[in-house]
């Protein structure tokens, strides 16, 4: 878009200011306060339609249904939009099931996934008529009992866990080391072994009141490449064929390929540099060796090295939705047909999360303080009024979000700084990133925060969490209000033996 080639779809610059759709971000802060999560309704709808159209184009012999992962953004208004678009819903917890039911999704397109599921969650899923994806042996007896007690039919899928021997590139999900993706995927908690799938499948096919409707798999975001998805589809098709043969020629009505597609700007694990331990080890050794020079000369030498450090967000776009769709549908069709499984009338389901929601959102935060050090090394710290504890999902996944200063998006980058949050932790949101000439009051926009960030916030330091607003064209609506101190403290209770008047209550006592 004009002013910044990294901006697209819902983001643009107008008059030297960042806009979301037709709303000026600085005006949003004036109206709703800082910091602020901002979501674009139109971007979400565009993303859903692209997924639906792209995968349906590649799967003409059966229907395609998008079942977005509720965990990525379970805000009620967001789920209403997805239900309006005809999506289904991938849910994990009982709370997410409540959100999905309240949003009005077609119950046949709600899938209760995950492990473990407690009996009450399973019973409710059957009572509500939604799908259950079986992910542990222990669930089977609970499902059989609940279906019998309710006099209802439980519709279930089996979660497969095929090995991917053809993809041994290191997993992005394991940021701590260079672990091959095929091993990382096998070690993940989700999915059943072939032996368990066959044993469970045979039990279910003999059960009254329980119907096996198909299969599910989800390996997650281990790698951004379409090659990774082609390998998933090859091994998934082979595992489906093995299971169908073991079950006496069973044929599924639906298969779900899960999610894990990348966001276009792809902040996932971008902060991890796998050469960093070597670099830091060399820096430590050099630092010790330089001690013989004395502190002044040592710091001068180290300062030259520190001046070379800089971190930049990912600049290489991930594959498009259409490229992911082509890789998945073409490979899956070819491999299923090769193994004798017809795709005629076979429903294909997918569960995008980060790729659907990520670029619908930004986070606006205001610069509150700038600390500049010139000696003994040169270092700049820019403090903003948000915190890493409101980006727990991204911190866990080692994200490095792309960013724009909303009030000066076209300004040249003339320095570098650590962007630091407001908590008493280190709160290093962005390490040594390029910055323009920054001043207190400037507004930083962190991009691609629509998935996993807002819904993973905590109240560390007893900080009230910020609001979220939904942008629809030139209209802005609060869809999750800003917390206050009373909200943060509301769950606390004092046992009777600790009860005493608070300082404020003592002040209000009448004086004789």
C-alpha positions as CSV (number, residue, x, y, z in Angstrom):
1,X,0.0,0.0,0.0
2,X,1.0,3.6,-0.3
3,X,3.8,4.6,2.1
4,X,4.8,1.1,3.1
5,X,5.1,-2.0,0.9
6,X,4.5,-4.3,3.9
7,X,1.0,-3.0,4.4
8,X,-1.9,-4.6,2.6
9,X,-5.6,-5.4,2.6
10,X,-7.0,-3.7,5.8
11,X,-3.9,-1.6,6.5
12,X,-2.9,1.6,4.6
13,X,-1.3,5.0,5.2
14,X,-3.3,8.2,4.6
15,X,-2.0,11.6,5.3
16,X,1.0,10.3,7.1
17,X,-1.0,8.1,9.5
18,X,-1.8,4.4,9.7
19,X,-5.4,3.4,9.0
20,X,-7.3,0.2,9.5
21,X,-9.9,0.0,6.8
22,X,-11.3,3.5,6.9
23,X,-10.4,4.3,10.5
24,X,-7.4,6.4,11.6
25,X,-5.5,4.6,14.2
26,X,-4.6,7.7,16.2
27,X,-8.3,8.7,16.3
28,X,-9.0,5.2,17.6
29,X,-6.6,5.7,20.5
30,X,-8.1,9.1,21.3
31,X,-11.5,7.5,21.5
32,X,-10.8,4.2,23.2
33,X,-7.5,4.7,25.0
34,X,-4.0,3.1,24.8
35,X,-3.0,0.4,24.5
36,X,-5.7,-1.1,22.2
37,X,-6.3,-4.3,20.2
38,X,-7.9,-3.6,16.8
39,X,-9.6,-6.1,14.5
40,X,-10.9,-5.7,11.0
41,X,-14.2,-7.4,10.3
42,X,-13.8,-7.0,6.5
43,X,-10.4,-8.6,6.5
44,X,-11.7,-11.6,8.4
45,X,-14.5,-12.0,5.9
46,X,-12.1,-11.7,3.0
47,X,-9.8,-14.3,4.5
48,X,-12.6,-16.8,5.1
49,X,-13.8,-16.5,1.5
50,X,-10.4,-16.9,0.1
51,X,-9.9,-20.1,2.1
52,X,-13.3,-21.4,1.0
53,X,-12.9,-20.6,-2.6
54,X,-9.3,-21.8,-3.0
55,X,-9.9,-25.1,-1.3
56,X,-13.2,-25.7,-3.1
57,X,-11.6,-25.0,-6.4
58,X,-9.1,-27.8,-5.7
59,X,-11.7,-30.2,-4.4
60,X,-14.5,-30.2,-6.9
61,X,-15.8,-33.8,-6.3
62,X,-16.9,-33.0,-2.7
63,X,-17.9,-30.1,-0.4
64,X,-15.3,-28.0,1.5
65,X,-15.9,-26.6,4.9
66,X,-13.7,-24.2,6.8
67,X,-13.8,-24.9,10.6
68,X,-11.7,-22.1,12.1
69,X,-9.8,-22.9,15.3
70,X,-11.7,-21.1,18.1
71,X,-8.6,-21.0,20.3
72,X,-7.0,-18.5,17.9
73,X,-9.6,-15.9,18.7
74,X,-12.7,-16.9,20.6
75,X,-14.2,-13.4,21.1
76,X,-18.0,-13.7,20.8
77,X,-18.3,-11.1,18.0
78,X,-15.5,-12.7,16.0
79,X,-17.2,-16.1,16.2
80,X,-20.6,-14.5,15.1
81,X,-18.9,-13.2,12.0
82,X,-17.5,-16.7,11.2
83,X,-20.9,-18.3,11.7
84,X,-22.5,-15.7,9.4
85,X,-19.9,-16.7,6.7
86,X,-21.1,-20.3,6.9
87,X,-18.1,-21.7,8.7
88,X,-17.9,-24.5,11.2
89,X,-15.9,-24.3,14.4
90,X,-13.0,-26.3,15.8
91,X,-13.3,-26.1,19.6
92,X,-11.2,-27.5,22.4
93,X,-12.6,-26.6,25.8
94,X,-16.1,-26.5,27.3
95,X,-15.9,-22.7,27.2
96,X,-15.1,-22.6,23.5
97,X,-18.0,-25.0,22.9
98,X,-20.3,-22.5,24.7
99,X,-18.9,-19.7,22.5
100,X,-19.5,-21.8,19.4
101,X,-23.1,-22.7,20.3
102,X,-23.9,-19.1,21.2
103,X,-22.5,-17.9,17.9
104,X,-25.0,-20.0,16.0
105,X,-22.7,-22.4,14.0
106,X,-24.3,-25.4,12.3
107,X,-23.9,-28.2,14.9
108,X,-22.9,-30.7,12.3
109,X,-19.9,-28.4,11.6
110,X,-18.7,-28.0,15.3
111,X,-15.9,-30.3,16.1
112,X,-14.9,-30.9,19.7
113,X,-11.2,-31.7,19.5
114,X,-8.3,-32.1,21.9
115,X,-7.1,-34.3,24.8
116,X,-8.1,-34.8,27.5
117,X,-11.9,-34.3,27.4
118,X,-13.7,-34.8,30.7
119,X,-16.9,-36.8,30.8
120,X,-19.2,-33.8,31.2
121,X,-17.7,-32.2,28.1
122,X,-18.2,-35.3,26.1
123,X,-21.8,-35.8,27.3
124,X,-22.6,-32.2,26.5
125,X,-21.1,-32.5,23.0
126,X,-23.4,-35.5,22.3
127,X,-26.4,-33.8,23.8
128,X,-25.8,-30.8,21.5
129,X,-25.3,-32.9,18.5
130,X,-21.8,-31.8,17.6
131,X,-18.9,-33.9,16.3
132,X,-16.3,-35.4,18.7
133,X,-12.8,-36.1,17.5
134,X,-11.5,-39.0,19.5
135,X,-7.9,-38.4,20.7
136,X,-7.5,-41.0,23.4
137,X,-8.5,-44.6,24.1
138,X,-10.2,-43.6,27.4
139,X,-12.8,-41.5,25.6
140,X,-14.4,-44.4,23.8
141,X,-16.2,-45.9,26.8
142,X,-17.3,-42.5,28.0
143,X,-18.8,-41.7,24.6
144,X,-20.6,-45.1,24.4
145,X,-22.1,-44.7,27.9
146,X,-23.2,-41.1,27.3
147,X,-24.8,-41.9,24.0
148,X,-26.7,-44.7,25.6
149,X,-27.8,-42.6,28.6
150,X,-29.0,-39.8,26.3
151,X,-30.6,-42.0,23.7
152,X,-28.7,-40.0,21.1
153,X,-26.3,-40.8,18.3
154,X,-22.7,-39.7,18.9
155,X,-20.9,-38.8,15.6
156,X,-17.2,-39.2,16.0
157,X,-14.0,-38.9,14.0
158,X,-10.6,-40.6,14.8
159,X,-7.5,-38.4,15.0
160,X,-4.7,-40.0,13.1
161,X,-1.0,-39.4,13.7
162,X,0.9,-40.4,10.6
163,X,4.7,-40.1,10.6
164,X,6.3,-37.8,8.0
165,X,9.6,-39.4,7.2
166,X,9.9,-37.3,4.0
167,X,10.1,-34.0,6.0
168,X,13.2,-33.8,8.2
169,X,13.8,-30.0,8.0
170,X,14.0,-28.6,11.6
171,X,10.7,-27.7,13.2
172,X,9.9,-24.0,13.8
173,X,7.8,-25.0,16.7
174,X,10.7,-26.2,18.7
175,X,12.6,-22.9,19.0
176,X,15.1,-24.3,21.6
177,X,17.0,-26.5,19.1
178,X,17.3,-28.0,15.7
179,X,14.7,-30.8,16.1
180,X,13.6,-32.6,12.8
181,X,10.0,-31.9,12.1
182,X,9.0,-35.5,11.7
183,X,10.2,-36.3,15.3
184,X,8.7,-33.1,16.7
185,X,5.3,-34.0,15.2
186,X,5.5,-37.5,16.6
187,X,6.3,-36.3,20.0
188,X,3.3,-33.8,20.1
189,X,0.5,-34.9,22.4
190,X,-2.3,-35.0,19.8
191,X,-3.2,-38.0,17.7
192,X,-3.5,-41.8,18.0
193,X,-1.1,-44.6,17.0
194,X,-2.2,-46.8,14.1
195,X,-2.9,-49.7,16.5
196,X,-5.1,-47.6,18.7
197,X,-7.0,-46.2,15.8
198,X,-7.8,-49.6,14.4
199,X,-8.8,-51.0,17.8
200,X,-11.0,-48.0,18.5
201,X,-12.5,-48.1,15.0
202,X,-13.5,-51.7,15.3
203,X,-15.2,-51.1,18.7
204,X,-17.1,-48.1,17.3
205,X,-18.3,-49.8,14.2
206,X,-19.9,-52.4,16.4
207,X,-21.5,-49.9,18.8
208,X,-25.1,-48.9,18.6
209,X,-25.6,-45.2,19.0
210,X,-22.1,-44.2,17.8
211,X,-21.3,-43.4,14.2
212,X,-17.8,-43.1,12.8
213,X,-18.0,-40.3,10.2
214,X,-14.4,-39.8,9.3
215,X,-10.8,-38.9,10.2
216,X,-8.9,-35.9,11.5
217,X,-5.3,-34.9,11.7
218,X,-3.5,-31.8,12.9
219,X,0.3,-31.5,13.0
220,X,0.3,-27.7,13.6
221,X,2.7,-24.9,12.5
222,X,6.0,-26.7,12.2
223,X,7.1,-25.2,8.9
224,X,5.8,-22.5,6.5
225,X,6.6,-24.3,3.2
226,X,4.1,-26.0,0.9
227,X,6.5,-28.9,0.8
228,X,5.6,-29.5,4.5
229,X,1.9,-29.6,3.6
230,X,2.5,-31.9,0.6
231,X,4.3,-34.4,2.9
232,X,1.4,-34.2,5.4
233,X,-1.1,-35.0,2.7
234,X,1.0,-37.9,1.3
235,X,1.3,-39.5,4.7
236,X,-2.3,-38.7,5.8
237,X,-3.7,-40.4,2.7
238,X,-1.5,-43.4,3.2
239,X,-2.6,-43.7,6.9
240,X,-6.3,-43.3,5.9
241,X,-5.9,-46.1,3.4
242,X,-4.2,-48.4,6.0
243,X,-7.0,-47.7,8.5
244,X,-9.8,-48.3,6.0
245,X,-8.3,-51.6,5.0
246,X,-7.9,-52.7,8.6
247,X,-11.5,-51.8,9.2
248,X,-12.7,-54.1,6.5
249,X,-13.1,-51.5,3.7
250,X,-14.6,-48.6,5.7
251,X,-15.1,-45.4,3.7
252,X,-15.1,-42.0,5.5
253,X,-17.8,-39.3,4.9
254,X,-15.4,-36.5,5.8
255,X,-11.7,-35.9,6.4
256,X,-10.2,-33.0,8.3
257,X,-6.7,-31.8,7.5
258,X,-6.3,-29.5,10.6
259,X,-4.4,-26.2,10.4
260,X,-1.0,-24.6,10.8
261,X,-0.8,-22.4,7.7
262,X,1.4,-19.3,8.1
263,X,0.4,-15.7,8.3
264,X,1.5,-13.8,5.2
265,X,4.2,-11.7,7.1
266,X,4.8,-14.8,9.2
267,X,6.1,-13.6,12.6
268,X,6.3,-17.2,13.9
269,X,9.6,-18.0,15.7
270,X,11.2,-15.1,13.8
271,X,13.1,-13.9,16.9
272,X,15.0,-17.2,17.1
273,X,18.5,-17.2,15.6
274,X,19.9,-20.7,15.6
275,X,23.5,-19.4,15.4
276,X,22.9,-17.2,18.5
277,X,24.4,-19.7,21.1
278,X,27.6,-19.7,19.1
279,X,27.6,-15.9,18.8
280,X,26.9,-15.4,22.4
281,X,29.5,-17.9,23.4
282,X,32.1,-16.2,21.2
283,X,31.1,-12.8,22.7
284,X,31.5,-14.2,26.2
285,X,34.9,-15.6,25.5
286,X,36.0,-12.4,23.9
287,X,34.7,-10.4,26.8
288,X,36.7,-12.4,29.2
289,X,39.8,-12.2,27.1
290,X,39.5,-8.4,26.9
291,X,39.6,-8.0,30.6
292,X,43.4,-7.8,30.5
293,X,43.0,-4.5,28.6
294,X,41.2,-2.8,31.5
295,X,37.5,-1.7,31.7
296,X,37.7,1.3,29.4
297,X,39.4,-0.4,26.5
298,X,37.3,-3.5,27.0
299,X,34.1,-1.5,26.8
300,X,35.3,0.4,23.7
301,X,36.0,-2.9,22.0
302,X,32.7,-4.4,23.0
303,X,30.8,-1.3,22.0
304,X,32.0,-1.8,18.4
305,X,30.6,-5.3,18.4
306,X,27.3,-4.2,20.1
307,X,26.9,-1.5,17.4
308,X,26.6,-4.3,14.8
309,X,23.7,-6.0,16.4
310,X,20.3,-5.6,14.9
311,X,17.1,-7.7,14.6
312,X,14.6,-7.4,11.8
313,X,11.1,-9.0,11.4
314,X,10.7,-11.6,8.6
315,X,10.8,-9.9,5.2
316,X,10.0,-13.0,3.1
317,X,6.2,-13.5,2.5
318,X,4.8,-17.0,3.3
319,X,2.9,-18.9,0.7
320,X,-0.5,-17.6,-0.2
321,X,-3.8,-19.2,0.8
322,X,-4.2,-20.3,-2.8
323,X,-0.7,-21.9,-2.9
324,X,-1.5,-23.8,0.3
325,X,-4.8,-24.9,-1.1
326,X,-3.3,-26.2,-4.3
327,X,-0.6,-28.1,-2.5
328,X,-3.1,-29.7,-0.1
329,X,-5.9,-30.6,-2.4
330,X,-3.8,-31.7,-5.3
331,X,-1.6,-34.0,-3.2
332,X,-4.4,-35.4,-1.1
333,X,-6.6,-36.2,-4.1
334,X,-3.8,-37.9,-6.0
335,X,-2.6,-39.9,-3.0
336,X,-6.1,-41.0,-1.9
337,X,-6.9,-42.1,-5.5
338,X,-3.6,-43.9,-5.7
339,X,-4.5,-45.9,-2.5
340,X,-8.0,-46.7,-3.9
341,X,-10.0,-44.1,-1.8
342,X,-12.5,-42.2,-3.9
343,X,-13.1,-38.5,-3.2
344,X,-16.5,-38.4,-4.8
345,X,-18.9,-36.9,-2.2
346,X,-16.1,-36.8,0.4
347,X,-16.2,-33.6,2.5
348,X,-12.9,-31.9,3.1
349,X,-12.5,-29.8,6.2
350,X,-9.7,-27.5,7.4
351,X,-9.1,-25.6,10.6
352,X,-7.1,-22.5,10.0
353,X,-6.3,-20.3,13.0
354,X,-3.3,-18.0,12.8
355,X,-3.6,-17.8,9.0
356,X,-7.2,-16.8,9.2
357,X,-7.1,-14.3,12.1
358,X,-3.5,-13.1,12.2
359,X,-3.5,-10.3,9.7
360,X,-7.0,-9.1,10.8
361,X,-5.5,-7.5,13.9
362,X,-3.0,-4.9,15.1
363,X,-2.0,-3.7,18.6
364,X,-1.6,0.0,19.2
365,X,0.7,1.1,22.0
366,X,2.1,4.5,23.0
367,X,5.7,5.4,23.7
368,X,5.9,6.6,27.3
369,X,9.7,6.8,27.9
370,X,13.0,6.8,26.0
371,X,16.3,5.8,27.7
372,X,19.5,6.5,25.8
373,X,22.9,5.3,27.0
374,X,26.1,6.5,25.4
375,X,28.7,5.0,27.8
376,X,30.2,2.5,28.3
377,X,28.2,1.1,25.4
378,X,25.6,2.7,23.2
379,X,22.1,1.4,23.9
380,X,18.5,2.8,23.4
381,X,15.4,1.6,25.2
382,X,11.9,2.6,24.0
383,X,9.3,2.0,26.7
384,X,5.7,1.5,25.6
385,X,2.5,1.1,27.6
386,X,1.8,-2.5,26.7
387,X,3.5,-5.7,28.0
388,X,4.7,-9.1,26.9
389,X,2.0,-10.5,29.2
390,X,-0.6,-9.4,26.7
391,X,1.3,-11.3,24.0
392,X,1.7,-14.6,25.8
393,X,0.9,-16.7,22.7
394,X,3.5,-14.8,20.7
395,X,6.1,-15.0,23.4
396,X,5.6,-18.8,23.7
397,X,6.0,-19.1,19.9
398,X,9.0,-16.7,19.8
399,X,7.2,-14.2,17.5
400,X,8.8,-11.1,16.2
401,X,6.0,-9.0,14.8
402,X,6.4,-6.6,12.0
403,X,5.6,-3.1,13.1
404,X,4.9,0.5,12.0
405,X,5.0,3.7,13.9
406,X,1.4,4.8,13.3
407,X,2.0,8.5,13.4
408,X,5.1,8.4,11.2
409,X,4.8,5.3,9.0
410,X,7.0,6.6,6.2
411,X,9.8,7.9,8.4
412,X,13.3,6.6,7.7
413,X,14.9,4.2,10.2
414,X,17.7,6.2,11.7
415,X,18.6,4.1,14.8
416,X,17.8,0.9,16.7
417,X,16.4,0.1,20.1
418,X,14.9,-2.4,22.4
419,X,11.1,-2.0,22.6
420,X,10.3,-2.7,26.2
421,X,6.9,-3.2,27.9
422,X,5.6,-1.9,31.2
423,X,5.8,-4.9,33.5
424,X,8.5,-5.5,36.1
425,X,9.8,-8.4,34.0
426,X,12.4,-7.9,31.4
427,X,9.5,-7.4,29.0
428,X,11.7,-7.2,25.9
429,X,8.9,-7.1,23.3
430,X,11.3,-6.4,20.4
431,X,15.0,-6.9,20.6
432,X,17.3,-4.3,18.9
433,X,15.0,-3.4,16.1
434,X,15.4,-0.5,13.6
435,X,13.5,2.7,14.7
436,X,12.8,6.1,13.2
437,X,13.4,9.3,15.2
438,X,11.1,8.3,18.1
439,X,9.6,10.7,20.6
440,X,7.4,10.2,23.7
441,X,3.8,10.1,22.5
442,X,4.5,8.3,19.3
443,X,2.3,5.3,18.6
444,X,3.7,1.9,17.7
445,X,1.5,-0.6,15.8
446,X,2.4,-4.2,16.1
447,X,1.0,-6.1,13.1
448,X,-0.5,-9.5,12.7
449,X,-1.9,-9.7,16.3
450,X,-5.3,-11.1,15.5
451,X,-4.5,-14.7,16.4
452,X,-3.7,-16.0,19.9
453,X,-2.5,-12.7,21.3
454,X,-5.6,-11.0,22.8
455,X,-7.0,-14.4,24.0
456,X,-3.8,-15.4,25.8
457,X,-3.5,-12.2,28.0
458,X,-2.8,-12.4,31.7
459,X,-3.1,-9.9,34.6
460,X,0.6,-10.0,35.7
461,X,1.4,-7.0,38.0
462,X,-2.4,-6.7,38.6
463,X,-2.6,-4.8,35.3
464,X,-6.1,-4.4,33.8
465,X,-6.2,-5.8,30.2
466,X,-6.8,-3.5,27.3
467,X,-10.0,-3.2,25.1
468,X,-10.5,-4.7,21.7
469,X,-12.4,-2.9,19.0
470,X,-13.8,-4.2,15.7
471,X,-13.5,-2.1,12.6
472,X,-16.2,-2.3,10.0
473,X,-15.4,0.1,7.2
474,X,-15.4,3.5,8.9
475,X,-17.2,2.3,12.1
476,X,-15.5,1.1,15.3
477,X,-17.2,-0.9,18.0
478,X,-15.9,-2.2,21.3
479,X,-16.2,-6.0,21.3
480,X,-14.2,-6.6,24.5
481,X,-14.2,-3.8,27.0
482,X,-11.1,-2.5,28.9
483,X,-10.8,-4.0,32.3
484,X,-10.6,-1.9,35.5
485,X,-8.9,-2.6,38.8
486,X,-12.1,-4.1,40.2
487,X,-12.2,-6.6,37.3
488,X,-8.7,-7.7,38.1
489,X,-9.4,-8.3,41.8
490,X,-13.0,-9.6,41.4
491,X,-12.1,-13.3,41.8
492,X,-10.1,-12.9,45.1
493,X,-11.7,-14.0,48.4
494,X,-10.4,-13.5,51.9
495,X,-10.8,-16.4,54.4
496,X,-12.6,-15.6,57.6
497,X,-9.5,-15.9,59.7
498,X,-7.8,-13.2,57.7
499,X,-10.8,-10.9,57.5
500,X,-10.2,-7.3,58.9
501,X,-11.3,-3.9,57.8
502,X,-9.3,-2.5,54.9
503,X,-7.4,0.8,55.3
504,X,-10.1,2.5,53.3
505,X,-12.9,1.0,55.4
506,X,-11.1,2.1,58.5
507,X,-10.9,5.7,57.2
508,X,-14.7,5.6,56.7
509,X,-15.5,4.5,60.3
510,X,-17.4,7.2,62.2
511,X,-15.4,9.0,64.9
512,X,-17.0,9.2,68.4
